[in-house]
Amino acid sequence: MYEYETSKTKTRFRTGEESPWHALYRFDGYLDGSATPSPTAEEREIELEFDENFPPIRSASKGCWWKLHRRLP
């Protein structure tokens, strides 16, 4: 889906990819397309530094999509 986009234009990332910015990201669905179980409140939004890997939703033991919410200084 994103094979032709660069990391600087991409705004949706999957578990295991590296963050291209220091930023806040929001949970945007599971990789397998399921809707349950819901992530915990603490897992819905994360802050990552440049080059940190996107985590799975640990409470569900599932990989997921993360969407850029806001870049940070």
PyMOL Python script that loads the backbone (N, CA, C, O; Angstrom):
from pymol import cmd

cmd.read_pdbstr("""\
ATOM      1  N   MET A   1       0.814  -1.193   0.000  1.00  0.00           N
ATOM      2  CA  MET A   1       0.000   0.000   0.000  1.00  0.00           C
ATOM      3  C   MET A   1       0.862   1.263   0.000  1.00  0.00           C
ATOM      4  O   MET A   1       0.546   2.226  -0.698  1.00  0.00           O
ATOM      5  N   TYR A   2       1.943   1.266   0.774  1.00  0.00           N
ATOM      6  CA  TYR A   2       2.779   2.452   0.877  1.00  0.00           C
ATOM      7  C   TYR A   2       4.148   2.271   0.239  1.00  0.00           C
ATOM      8  O   TYR A   2       5.048   3.070   0.496  1.00  0.00           O
ATOM      9  N   GLU A   3       4.330   1.256  -0.577  1.00  0.00           N
ATOM     10  CA  GLU A   3       5.657   0.961  -1.087  1.00  0.00           C
ATOM     11  C   GLU A   3       6.285   2.097  -1.890  1.00  0.00           C
ATOM     12  O   GLU A   3       7.509   2.159  -2.007  1.00  0.00           O
ATOM     13  N   TYR A   4       5.466   3.001  -2.447  1.00  0.00           N
ATOM     14  CA  TYR A   4       6.004   4.092  -3.247  1.00  0.00           C
ATOM     15  C   TYR A   4       6.092   5.407  -2.479  1.00  0.00           C
ATOM     16  O   TYR A   4       6.565   6.405  -3.024  1.00  0.00           O
ATOM     17  N   GLU A   5       5.653   5.426  -1.244  1.00  0.00           N
ATOM     18  CA  GLU A   5       5.707   6.649  -0.453  1.00  0.00           C
ATOM     19  C   GLU A   5       7.007   6.697   0.333  1.00  0.00           C
ATOM     20  O   GLU A   5       7.531   5.663   0.747  1.00  0.00           O
ATOM     21  N   THR A   6       7.516   7.883   0.533  1.00  0.00           N
ATOM     22  CA  THR A   6       8.686   8.026   1.384  1.00  0.00           C
ATOM     23  C   THR A   6       8.224   8.156   2.820  1.00  0.00           C
ATOM     24  O   THR A   6       7.057   8.458   3.069  1.00  0.00           O
ATOM     25  N   SER A   7       9.109   7.937   3.757  1.00  0.00           N
ATOM     26  CA  SER A   7       8.743   8.032   5.168  1.00  0.00           C
ATOM     27  C   SER A   7       8.340   9.456   5.540  1.00  0.00           C
ATOM     28  O   SER A   7       7.651   9.653   6.541  1.00  0.00           O
ATOM     29  N   LYS A   8       8.749  10.440   4.768  1.00  0.00           N
ATOM     30  CA  LYS A   8       8.411  11.821   5.103  1.00  0.00           C
ATOM     31  C   LYS A   8       7.013  12.212   4.647  1.00  0.00           C
ATOM     32  O   LYS A   8       6.493  13.226   5.112  1.00  0.00           O
ATOM     33  N   THR A   9       6.378  11.448   3.753  1.00  0.00           N
ATOM     34  CA  THR A   9       5.014  11.748   3.332  1.00  0.00           C
ATOM     35  C   THR A   9       4.021  10.751   3.911  1.00  0.00           C
ATOM     36  O   THR A   9       2.816  11.004   3.910  1.00  0.00           O
ATOM     37  N   LYS A  10       4.502   9.650   4.392  1.00  0.00           N
ATOM     38  CA  LYS A  10       3.663   8.599   4.945  1.00  0.00           C
ATOM     39  C   LYS A  10       3.113   9.040   6.302  1.00  0.00           C
ATOM     40  O   LYS A  10       3.846   9.631   7.096  1.00  0.00           O
ATOM     41  N   THR A  11       1.844   8.766   6.581  1.00  0.00           N
ATOM     42  CA  THR A  11       1.254   9.142   7.871  1.00  0.00           C
ATOM     43  C   THR A  11       0.660   7.953   8.614  1.00  0.00           C
ATOM     44  O   THR A  11       0.140   8.118   9.718  1.00  0.00           O
ATOM     45  N   ARG A  12       0.727   6.764   8.035  1.00  0.00           N
ATOM     46  CA  ARG A  12       0.202   5.557   8.683  1.00  0.00           C
ATOM     47  C   ARG A  12       1.301   4.502   8.691  1.00  0.00           C
ATOM     48  O   ARG A  12       1.941   4.239   7.673  1.00  0.00           O
ATOM     49  N   PHE A  13       1.506   3.903   9.865  1.00  0.00           N
ATOM     50  CA  PHE A  13       2.626   2.986  10.063  1.00  0.00           C
ATOM     51  C   PHE A  13       2.143   1.725  10.755  1.00  0.00           C
ATOM     52  O   PHE A  13       1.148   1.741  11.479  1.00  0.00           O
ATOM     53  N   ARG A  14       2.858   0.633  10.524  1.00  0.00           N
ATOM     54  CA  ARG A  14       2.489  -0.645  11.138  1.00  0.00           C
ATOM     55  C   ARG A  14       3.501  -1.044  12.206  1.00  0.00           C
ATOM     56  O   ARG A  14       4.634  -0.563  12.224  1.00  0.00           O
ATOM     57  N   THR A  15       3.073  -1.921  13.083  1.00  0.00           N
ATOM     58  CA  THR A  15       3.938  -2.462  14.122  1.00  0.00           C
ATOM     59  C   THR A  15       5.257  -2.931  13.503  1.00  0.00           C
ATOM     60  O   THR A  15       5.267  -3.619  12.482  1.00  0.00           O
ATOM     61  N   GLY A  16       6.367  -2.547  14.137  1.00  0.00           N
ATOM     62  CA  GLY A  16       7.692  -2.965  13.675  1.00  0.00           C
ATOM     63  C   GLY A  16       8.405  -1.925  12.828  1.00  0.00           C
ATOM     64  O   GLY A  16       9.634  -1.942  12.754  1.00  0.00           O
ATOM     65  N   GLU A  17       7.672  -1.014  12.181  1.00  0.00           N
ATOM     66  CA  GLU A  17       8.323   0.041  11.400  1.00  0.00           C
ATOM     67  C   GLU A  17       8.950   1.062  12.341  1.00  0.00           C
ATOM     68  O   GLU A  17       8.629   1.110  13.529  1.00  0.00           O
ATOM     69  N   GLU A  18       9.847   1.876  11.796  1.00  0.00           N
ATOM     70  CA  GLU A  18      10.506   2.918  12.589  1.00  0.00           C
ATOM     71  C   GLU A  18       9.824   4.263  12.399  1.00  0.00           C
ATOM     72  O   GLU A  18       9.400   4.614  11.298  1.00  0.00           O
ATOM     73  N   SER A  19       9.727   4.998  13.481  1.00  0.00           N
ATOM     74  CA  SER A  19       9.127   6.330  13.430  1.00  0.00           C
ATOM     75  C   SER A  19      10.076   7.289  12.699  1.00  0.00           C
ATOM     76  O   SER A  19      11.258   7.363  13.035  1.00  0.00           O
ATOM     77  N   PRO A  20       9.565   8.025  11.702  1.00  0.00           N
ATOM     78  CA  PRO A  20      10.420   8.976  10.990  1.00  0.00           C
ATOM     79  C   PRO A  20      10.559  10.315  11.712  1.00  0.00           C
ATOM     80  O   PRO A  20      11.338  11.172  11.293  1.00  0.00           O
ATOM     81  N   TRP A  21       9.802  10.493  12.798  1.00  0.00           N
ATOM     82  CA  TRP A  21       9.832  11.754  13.559  1.00  0.00           C
ATOM     83  C   TRP A  21       9.660  11.483  15.040  1.00  0.00           C
ATOM     84  O   TRP A  21       9.255  10.395  15.449  1.00  0.00           O
ATOM     85  N   HIS A  22       9.977  12.495  15.837  1.00  0.00           N
ATOM     86  CA  HIS A  22       9.535  12.527  17.230  1.00  0.00           C
ATOM     87  C   HIS A  22       8.097  13.024  17.145  1.00  0.00           C
ATOM     88  O   HIS A  22       7.859  14.160  16.737  1.00  0.00           O
ATOM     89  N   ALA A  23       7.129  12.177  17.530  1.00  0.00           N
ATOM     90  CA  ALA A  23       5.730  12.528  17.298  1.00  0.00           C
ATOM     91  C   ALA A  23       4.783  11.726  18.181  1.00  0.00           C
ATOM     92  O   ALA A  23       5.167  10.746  18.820  1.00  0.00           O
ATOM     93  N   LEU A  24       3.527  12.180  18.193  1.00  0.00           N
ATOM     94  CA  LEU A  24       2.436  11.447  18.816  1.00  0.00           C
ATOM     95  C   LEU A  24       1.700  10.686  17.727  1.00  0.00           C
ATOM     96  O   LEU A  24       1.450  11.218  16.645  1.00  0.00           O
ATOM     97  N   TYR A  25       1.357   9.443  18.017  1.00  0.00           N
ATOM     98  CA  TYR A  25       0.640   8.592  17.079  1.00  0.00           C
ATOM     99  C   TYR A  25      -0.576   8.001  17.781  1.00  0.00           C
ATOM    100  O   TYR A  25      -0.561   7.769  18.990  1.00  0.00           O
ATOM    101  N   ARG A  26      -1.621   7.765  17.009  1.00  0.00           N
ATOM    102  CA  ARG A  26      -2.841   7.167  17.546  1.00  0.00           C
ATOM    103  C   ARG A  26      -3.112   5.818  16.893  1.00  0.00           C
ATOM    104  O   ARG A  26      -2.872   5.617  15.702  1.00  0.00           O
ATOM    105  N   PHE A  27      -3.619   4.905  17.709  1.00  0.00           N
ATOM    106  CA  PHE A  27      -4.033   3.579  17.229  1.00  0.00           C
ATOM    107  C   PHE A  27      -5.013   3.756  16.075  1.00  0.00           C
ATOM    108  O   PHE A  27      -5.928   4.576  16.149  1.00  0.00           O
ATOM    109  N   ASP A  28      -4.815   2.970  14.994  1.00  0.00           N
ATOM    110  CA  ASP A  28      -5.666   3.117  13.809  1.00  0.00           C
ATOM    111  C   ASP A  28      -6.131   1.764  13.259  1.00  0.00           C
ATOM    112  O   ASP A  28      -6.371   1.626  12.059  1.00  0.00           O
ATOM    113  N   GLY A  29      -6.255   0.781  14.134  1.00  0.00           N
ATOM    114  CA  GLY A  29      -6.779  -0.518  13.729  1.00  0.00           C
ATOM    115  C   GLY A  29      -5.741  -1.627  13.797  1.00  0.00           C
ATOM    116  O   GLY A  29      -4.534  -1.385  13.806  1.00  0.00           O
ATOM    117  N   TYR A  30      -6.250  -2.841  13.845  1.00  0.00           N
ATOM    118  CA  TYR A  30      -5.375  -4.011  13.888  1.00  0.00           C
ATOM    119  C   TYR A  30      -4.980  -4.441  12.480  1.00  0.00           C
ATOM    120  O   TYR A  30      -5.742  -4.265  11.530  1.00  0.00           O
ATOM    121  N   LEU A  31      -3.795  -4.999  12.358  1.00  0.00           N
ATOM    122  CA  LEU A  31      -3.304  -5.456  11.053  1.00  0.00           C
ATOM    123  C   LEU A  31      -4.177  -6.552  10.456  1.00  0.00           C
ATOM    124  O   LEU A  31      -4.295  -6.655   9.235  1.00  0.00           O
ATOM    125  N   ASP A  32      -4.789  -7.368  11.306  1.00  0.00           N
ATOM    126  CA  ASP A  32      -5.616  -8.467  10.798  1.00  0.00           C
ATOM    127  C   ASP A  32      -7.039  -8.031  10.450  1.00  0.00           C
ATOM    128  O   ASP A  32      -7.851  -8.853  10.029  1.00  0.00           O
ATOM    129  N   GLY A  33      -7.346  -6.743  10.624  1.00  0.00           N
ATOM    130  CA  GLY A  33      -8.664  -6.222  10.281  1.00  0.00           C
ATOM    131  C   GLY A  33      -9.722  -6.402  11.356  1.00  0.00           C
ATOM    132  O   GLY A  33     -10.850  -5.937  11.195  1.00  0.00           O
ATOM    133  N   SER A  34      -9.377  -7.066  12.445  1.00  0.00           N
ATOM    134  CA  SER A  34     -10.356  -7.264  13.517  1.00  0.00           C
ATOM    135  C   SER A  34     -10.577  -5.966  14.293  1.00  0.00           C
ATOM    136  O   SER A  34      -9.766  -5.043  14.223  1.00  0.00           O
ATOM    137  N   ALA A  35     -11.677  -5.908  15.028  1.00  0.00           N
ATOM    138  CA  ALA A  35     -12.012  -4.710  15.799  1.00  0.00           C
ATOM    139  C   ALA A  35     -11.924  -4.935  17.302  1.00  0.00           C
ATOM    140  O   ALA A  35     -12.036  -3.988  18.081  1.00  0.00           O
ATOM    141  N   THR A  36     -11.726  -6.167  17.708  1.00  0.00           N
ATOM    142  CA  THR A  36     -11.661  -6.462  19.136  1.00  0.00           C
ATOM    143  C   THR A  36     -10.427  -7.289  19.441  1.00  0.00           C
ATOM    144  O   THR A  36      -9.908  -7.959  18.549  1.00  0.00           O
ATOM    145  N   PRO A  37      -9.946  -7.263  20.667  1.00  0.00           N
ATOM    146  CA  PRO A  37     -10.393  -6.421  21.775  1.00  0.00           C
ATOM    147  C   PRO A  37      -9.887  -4.991  21.607  1.00  0.00           C
ATOM    148  O   PRO A  37      -8.907  -4.744  20.905  1.00  0.00           O
ATOM    149  N   SER A  38     -10.558  -4.072  22.250  1.00  0.00           N
ATOM    150  CA  SER A  38     -10.132  -2.672  22.186  1.00  0.00           C
ATOM    151  C   SER A  38      -8.832  -2.485  22.955  1.00  0.00           C
ATOM    152  O   SER A  38      -8.624  -3.126  23.985  1.00  0.00           O
ATOM    153  N   PRO A  39      -7.948  -1.606  22.460  1.00  0.00           N
ATOM    154  CA  PRO A  39      -6.733  -1.295  23.214  1.00  0.00           C
ATOM    155  C   PRO A  39      -7.092  -0.598  24.522  1.00  0.00           C
ATOM    156  O   PRO A  39      -8.153   0.016  24.634  1.00  0.00           O
ATOM    157  N   THR A  40      -6.216  -0.695  25.499  1.00  0.00           N
ATOM    158  CA  THR A  40      -6.430   0.039  26.746  1.00  0.00           C
ATOM    159  C   THR A  40      -6.278   1.538  26.464  1.00  0.00           C
ATOM    160  O   THR A  40      -5.737   1.927  25.429  1.00  0.00           O
ATOM    161  N   ALA A  41      -6.750   2.360  27.374  1.00  0.00           N
ATOM    162  CA  ALA A  41      -6.661   3.814  27.211  1.00  0.00           C
ATOM    163  C   ALA A  41      -5.209   4.258  27.020  1.00  0.00           C
ATOM    164  O   ALA A  41      -4.933   5.162  26.232  1.00  0.00           O
ATOM    165  N   GLU A  42      -4.292   3.626  27.735  1.00  0.00           N
ATOM    166  CA  GLU A  42      -2.874   3.990  27.642  1.00  0.00           C
ATOM    167  C   GLU A  42      -2.263   3.595  26.302  1.00  0.00           C
ATOM    168  O   GLU A  42      -1.262   4.175  25.881  1.00  0.00           O
ATOM    169  N   GLU A  43      -2.857   2.617  25.636  1.00  0.00           N
ATOM    170  CA  GLU A  43      -2.319   2.133  24.361  1.00  0.00           C
ATOM    171  C   GLU A  43      -2.873   2.871  23.144  1.00  0.00           C
ATOM    172  O   GLU A  43      -2.380   2.669  22.034  1.00  0.00           O
ATOM    173  N   ARG A  44      -3.859   3.697  23.319  1.00  0.00           N
ATOM    174  CA  ARG A  44      -4.499   4.375  22.174  1.00  0.00           C
ATOM    175  C   ARG A  44      -3.653   5.487  21.565  1.00  0.00           C
ATOM    176  O   ARG A  44      -3.780   5.784  20.378  1.00  0.00           O
ATOM    177  N   GLU A  45      -2.804   6.094  22.361  1.00  0.00           N
ATOM    178  CA  GLU A  45      -1.921   7.161  21.859  1.00  0.00           C
ATOM    179  C   GLU A  45      -0.532   6.941  22.433  1.00  0.00           C
ATOM    180  O   GLU A  45      -0.378   6.680  23.627  1.00  0.00           O
ATOM    181  N   ILE A  46       0.477   7.047  21.579  1.00  0.00           N
ATOM    182  CA  ILE A  46       1.857   6.833  22.012  1.00  0.00           C
ATOM    183  C   ILE A  46       2.738   7.977  21.520  1.00  0.00           C
ATOM    184  O   ILE A  46       2.438   8.629  20.520  1.00  0.00           O
ATOM    185  N   GLU A  47       3.817   8.203  22.236  1.00  0.00           N
ATOM    186  CA  GLU A  47       4.840   9.148  21.802  1.00  0.00           C
ATOM    187  C   GLU A  47       6.081   8.345  21.449  1.00  0.00           C
ATOM    188  O   GLU A  47       6.565   7.548  22.253  1.00  0.00           O
ATOM    189  N   LEU A  48       6.592   8.559  20.242  1.00  0.00           N
ATOM    190  CA  LEU A  48       7.810   7.871  19.817  1.00  0.00           C
ATOM    191  C   LEU A  48       8.867   8.895  19.425  1.00  0.00           C
ATOM    192  O   LEU A  48       8.553   9.968  18.909  1.00  0.00           O
ATOM    193  N   GLU A  49      10.101   8.552  19.672  1.00  0.00           N
ATOM    194  CA  GLU A  49      11.236   9.345  19.215  1.00  0.00           C
ATOM    195  C   GLU A  49      11.588   8.905  17.798  1.00  0.00           C
ATOM    196  O   GLU A  49      11.131   7.859  17.337  1.00  0.00           O
ATOM    197  N   PHE A  50      12.386   9.690  17.120  1.00  0.00           N
ATOM    198  CA  PHE A  50      12.903   9.334  15.805  1.00  0.00           C
ATOM    199  C   PHE A  50      13.579   7.964  15.881  1.00  0.00           C
ATOM    200  O   PHE A  50      14.376   7.716  16.786  1.00  0.00           O
ATOM    201  N   ASP A  51      13.270   7.083  14.946  1.00  0.00           N
ATOM    202  CA  ASP A  51      13.845   5.737  14.815  1.00  0.00           C
ATOM    203  C   ASP A  51      13.363   4.700  15.834  1.00  0.00           C
ATOM    204  O   ASP A  51      13.827   3.560  15.801  1.00  0.00           O
ATOM    205  N   GLU A  52      12.451   5.060  16.731  1.00  0.00           N
ATOM    206  CA  GLU A  52      11.873   4.041  17.617  1.00  0.00           C
ATOM    207  C   GLU A  52      10.905   3.181  16.815  1.00  0.00           C
ATOM    208  O   GLU A  52      10.272   3.668  15.878  1.00  0.00           O
ATOM    209  N   ASN A  53      10.786   1.915  17.174  1.00  0.00           N
ATOM    210  CA  ASN A  53       9.872   1.015  16.478  1.00  0.00           C
ATOM    211  C   ASN A  53       8.451   1.149  17.014  1.00  0.00           C
ATOM    212  O   ASN A  53       8.234   1.316  18.214  1.00  0.00           O
ATOM    213  N   PHE A  54       7.480   1.072  16.088  1.00  0.00           N
ATOM    214  CA  PHE A  54       6.075   1.084  16.482  1.00  0.00           C
ATOM    215  C   PHE A  54       5.759  -0.228  17.181  1.00  0.00           C
ATOM    216  O   PHE A  54       6.077  -1.301  16.668  1.00  0.00           O
ATOM    217  N   PRO A  55       5.129  -0.145  18.360  1.00  0.00           N
ATOM    218  CA  PRO A  55       4.859  -1.354  19.136  1.00  0.00           C
ATOM    219  C   PRO A  55       3.551  -2.034  18.736  1.00  0.00           C
ATOM    220  O   PRO A  55       2.719  -1.442  18.049  1.00  0.00           O
ATOM    221  N   PRO A  56       3.377  -3.285  19.174  1.00  0.00           N
ATOM    222  CA  PRO A  56       2.070  -3.927  19.035  1.00  0.00           C
ATOM    223  C   PRO A  56       1.157  -3.429  20.162  1.00  0.00           C
ATOM    224  O   PRO A  56       1.594  -2.702  21.054  1.00  0.00           O
ATOM    225  N   ILE A  57      -0.092  -3.825  20.108  1.00  0.00           N
ATOM    226  CA  ILE A  57      -0.992  -3.616  21.243  1.00  0.00           C
ATOM    227  C   ILE A  57      -0.772  -4.809  22.160  1.00  0.00           C
ATOM    228  O   ILE A  57      -1.266  -5.907  21.905  1.00  0.00           O
ATOM    229  N   ARG A  58      -0.033  -4.577  23.215  1.00  0.00           N
ATOM    230  CA  ARG A  58       0.393  -5.675  24.084  1.00  0.00           C
ATOM    231  C   ARG A  58      -0.777  -6.364  24.793  1.00  0.00           C
ATOM    232  O   ARG A  58      -0.759  -7.580  24.985  1.00  0.00           O
ATOM    233  N   SER A  59      -1.794  -5.587  25.182  1.00  0.00           N
ATOM    234  CA  SER A  59      -2.930  -6.192  25.891  1.00  0.00           C
ATOM    235  C   SER A  59      -3.690  -7.174  25.009  1.00  0.00           C
ATOM    236  O   SER A  59      -4.375  -8.059  25.522  1.00  0.00           O
ATOM    237  N   ALA A  60      -3.580  -7.033  23.694  1.00  0.00           N
ATOM    238  CA  ALA A  60      -4.261  -7.932  22.757  1.00  0.00           C
ATOM    239  C   ALA A  60      -3.286  -8.877  22.062  1.00  0.00           C
ATOM    240  O   ALA A  60      -3.707  -9.790  21.351  1.00  0.00           O
ATOM    241  N   SER A  61      -1.986  -8.662  22.263  1.00  0.00           N
ATOM    242  CA  SER A  61      -0.945  -9.438  21.575  1.00  0.00           C
ATOM    243  C   SER A  61      -1.141  -9.409  20.061  1.00  0.00           C
ATOM    244  O   SER A  61      -1.071 -10.439  19.390  1.00  0.00           O
ATOM    245  N   LYS A  62      -1.392  -8.181  19.528  1.00  0.00           N
ATOM    246  CA  LYS A  62      -1.637  -8.025  18.093  1.00  0.00           C
ATOM    247  C   LYS A  62      -0.852  -6.851  17.520  1.00  0.00           C
ATOM    248  O   LYS A  62      -0.628  -5.838  18.182  1.00  0.00           O
ATOM    249  N   GLY A  63      -0.442  -7.026  16.263  1.00  0.00           N
ATOM    250  CA  GLY A  63       0.146  -5.929  15.522  1.00  0.00           C
ATOM    251  C   GLY A  63      -0.946  -4.966  15.092  1.00  0.00           C
ATOM    252  O   GLY A  63      -2.107  -5.351  14.958  1.00  0.00           O
ATOM    253  N   CYS A  64      -0.570  -3.715  14.877  1.00  0.00           N
ATOM    254  CA  CYS A  64      -1.593  -2.726  14.547  1.00  0.00           C
ATOM    255  C   CYS A  64      -1.043  -1.619  13.652  1.00  0.00           C
ATOM    256  O   CYS A  64       0.151  -1.555  13.361  1.00  0.00           O
ATOM    257  N   TRP A  65      -1.948  -0.762  13.233  1.00  0.00           N
ATOM    258  CA  TRP A  65      -1.625   0.445  12.479  1.00  0.00           C
ATOM    259  C   TRP A  65      -1.588   1.627  13.437  1.00  0.00           C
ATOM    260  O   TRP A  65      -2.377   1.709  14.377  1.00  0.00           O
ATOM    261  N   TRP A  66      -0.654   2.543  13.181  1.00  0.00           N
ATOM    262  CA  TRP A  66      -0.544   3.787  13.936  1.00  0.00           C
ATOM    263  C   TRP A  66      -0.638   4.947  12.957  1.00  0.00           C
ATOM    264  O   TRP A  66      -0.036   4.914  11.884  1.00  0.00           O
ATOM    265  N   LYS A  67      -1.393   5.965  13.329  1.00  0.00           N
ATOM    266  CA  LYS A  67      -1.563   7.135  12.462  1.00  0.00           C
ATOM    267  C   LYS A  67      -0.931   8.354  13.128  1.00  0.00           C
ATOM    268  O   LYS A  67      -1.106   8.588  14.324  1.00  0.00           O
ATOM    269  N   LEU A  68      -0.194   9.122  12.333  1.00  0.00           N
ATOM    270  CA  LEU A  68       0.428  10.341  12.859  1.00  0.00           C
ATOM    271  C   LEU A  68      -0.637  11.287  13.371  1.00  0.00           C
ATOM    272  O   LEU A  68      -1.590  11.604  12.660  1.00  0.00           O
ATOM    273  N   HIS A  69      -0.477  11.737  14.597  1.00  0.00           N
ATOM    274  CA  HIS A  69      -1.396  12.719  15.182  1.00  0.00           C
ATOM    275  C   HIS A  69      -0.758  14.103  15.165  1.00  0.00           C
ATOM    276  O   HIS A  69      -1.364  15.072  14.708  1.00  0.00           O
ATOM    277  N   ARG A  70       0.491  14.184  15.676  1.00  0.00           N
ATOM    278  CA  ARG A  70       1.161  15.483  15.753  1.00  0.00           C
ATOM    279  C   ARG A  70       2.671  15.288  15.874  1.00  0.00           C
ATOM    280  O   ARG A  70       3.144  14.499  16.692  1.00  0.00           O
ATOM    281  N   ARG A  71       3.405  16.005  15.062  1.00  0.00           N
ATOM    282  CA  ARG A  71       4.866  16.003  15.199  1.00  0.00           C
ATOM    283  C   ARG A  71       5.251  16.866  16.386  1.00  0.00           C
ATOM    284  O   ARG A  71       4.599  17.868  16.677  1.00  0.00           O
ATOM    285  N   LEU A  72       6.320  16.467  17.070  1.00  0.00           N
ATOM    286  CA  LEU A  72       6.800  17.175  18.256  1.00  0.00           C
ATOM    287  C   LEU A  72       8.190  17.731  17.985  1.00  0.00           C
ATOM    288  O   LEU A  72       8.926  17.211  17.147  1.00  0.00           O
ATOM    289  N   PRO A  73       8.539  18.792  18.702  1.00  0.00           N
ATOM    290  CA  PRO A  73       9.890  19.372  18.503  1.00  0.00           C
ATOM    291  C   PRO A  73      10.996  18.469  19.015  1.00  0.00           C
ATOM    292  O   PRO A  73      12.173  18.819  18.917  1.00  0.00           O
TER     293      PRO A  73
END
""", "prot")
cmd.dss("prot")
cmd.show_as("cartoon", "prot")
cmd.util.cbc("prot")
cmd.orient("prot")
